[in-house]
Amino acid sequence: MAQAGPANLCQLVAGMTEQQWLQFVATFHPLPPMPDYNARAMSEADQLAAFAYIKSLGAAGKLAPAALPPGPFPAPSYFLLVLPAAK
């Protein structure tokens, strides 16, 4: 079962050390569409560079809304991508 990703990555990283970040990247499994496998495939140097970048952004920002179960549409604002019919 997938574990929900952080509701705000900047707020999560603000309280972490580099070693905690590396452990987090190695074990987290967020909800789609977050490609967690890409983060695990990065070199340790790249993971630490991502950590430094995220940490440099500060802890500002709002928490993301909770994930919805399959079926209901979220309250606006969102966009719906509709592909054209096959020809």
C-alpha contacts under 8 A as a table, 3 or more apart, distances in Angstrom:
res1	aa1	res2	aa2	distance
2	A	29	H	5.37
2	A	30	P	5.93
2	A	31	L	6.01
3	Q	28	F	6.98
3	Q	29	H	5.19
3	Q	30	P	5.15
3	Q	31	L	6.56
4	A	29	H	6.91
4	A	30	P	4.55
4	A	31	L	5.37
5	G	28	F	7.16
5	G	29	H	6.83
5	G	30	P	4.15
5	G	31	L	6.43
6	P	9	L	5.60
6	P	12	L	6.69
6	P	30	P	7.87
7	A	63	L	5.14
7	A	64	A	4.91
7	A	65	P	7.34
7	A	66	A	7.72
8	N	11	Q	5.45
8	N	12	L	6.31
8	N	61	G	7.32
8	N	62	K	7.01
8	N	63	L	5.22
8	N	64	A	6.22
9	L	12	L	5.00
9	L	13	V	6.05
9	L	54	I	7.64
10	C	13	V	5.30
10	C	14	A	6.10
10	C	54	I	5.98
10	C	55	K	6.48
10	C	57	L	6.87
10	C	58	G	6.22
10	C	59	A	4.94
10	C	60	A	7.01
10	C	61	G	7.72
11	Q	14	A	5.24
11	Q	15	G	7.38
11	Q	58	G	7.54
11	Q	59	A	4.49
11	Q	60	A	7.00
11	Q	61	G	7.80
12	L	15	G	6.23
12	L	16	M	7.15
12	L	59	A	7.92
13	V	16	M	5.09
13	V	21	W	7.31
13	V	51	F	7.33
13	V	54	I	7.08
13	V	55	K	6.07
13	V	59	A	7.94
14	A	55	K	5.90
14	A	58	G	6.82
14	A	59	A	5.89
16	M	19	Q	7.98
16	M	20	Q	5.74
16	M	21	W	6.27
17	T	20	Q	5.14
17	T	21	W	6.26
18	E	21	W	5.05
18	E	22	L	6.29
18	E	48	L	6.78
18	E	51	F	7.22
19	Q	22	L	5.13
19	Q	23	Q	6.30
20	Q	23	Q	5.11
20	Q	24	F	6.08
21	W	24	F	4.93
21	W	25	V	6.11
21	W	48	L	7.94
21	W	51	F	7.00
22	L	25	V	5.21
22	L	26	A	6.19
22	L	44	E	7.64
22	L	47	Q	7.09
22	L	48	L	7.55
23	Q	26	A	5.11
23	Q	27	T	6.37
24	F	27	T	5.37
24	F	28	F	5.75
25	V	28	F	5.75
25	V	36	D	7.78
25	V	39	A	6.50
25	V	40	R	6.13
25	V	47	Q	7.93
26	A	40	R	5.78
28	F	36	D	7.17
29	H	36	D	6.15
30	P	34	M	6.22
30	P	36	D	6.78
31	L	34	M	6.29
32	P	35	P	7.18
35	P	38	N	5.64
35	P	39	A	7.20
36	D	39	A	5.22
36	D	40	R	6.50
37	Y	40	R	5.12
37	Y	41	A	6.15
38	N	41	A	5.02
38	N	42	M	6.47
39	A	42	M	5.41
39	A	47	Q	7.13
40	R	43	S	7.99
42	M	45	A	7.98
42	M	46	D	5.88
42	M	47	Q	6.13
43	S	46	D	5.16
43	S	47	Q	6.24
44	E	47	Q	4.97
44	E	48	L	6.11
45	A	48	L	5.15
45	A	49	A	6.13
46	D	49	A	4.87
46	D	50	A	6.15
47	Q	50	A	5.11
47	Q	51	F	6.22
48	L	51	F	4.85
48	L	52	A	6.15
49	A	52	A	5.07
49	A	53	Y	6.18
50	A	53	Y	5.08
50	A	54	I	6.09
51	F	54	I	5.23
51	F	55	K	5.96
52	A	55	K	5.10
52	A	56	S	6.06
53	Y	56	S	5.08
53	Y	57	L	6.69
54	I	57	L	5.37
54	I	58	G	7.36
55	K	58	G	5.66
55	K	59	A	7.69
57	L	60	A	7.72
68	L	72	P	7.04
68	L	73	F	7.98
68	L	74	P	7.30
69	P	72	P	6.98
74	P	77	S	7.95
74	P	78	Y	7.45
75	A	78	Y	7.60
